[in-house]
């Protein structure tokens, strides 16, 4: 099984992270991952945020920016937050984003 490309921790750039977080759906995904009780979530756990196609796009943007790790597992893709890498690279940044996101309403599903 092939794995998807992810930037190494030292290749995560703040400009790419900020760009990826400039979308409400992607912010909601990060919030759900941060507050989830399990280490990884499946794509289907985000379906209330939009269509499968839309979610694939958003997850790819988050993966390419270095915010999430996407691991194929059979027919599923397991998504996890790269908290340790982000905390090492940008101390306190992720916690600030999550705290700001906590009180925001959930985005409307994409049409």
Secondary structure, 3 states (H helix, E strand, C coil): CCCCCCCCHHHCCHHHHHHHCCCHHHHHHHHHHHHCCCCCEEHHHHHHHCCHHHHHHHHHHHHHHCCEEEEEECCEEEEEECHHHHHHHCCCHHHHHHHHHHCCCCCCCCC
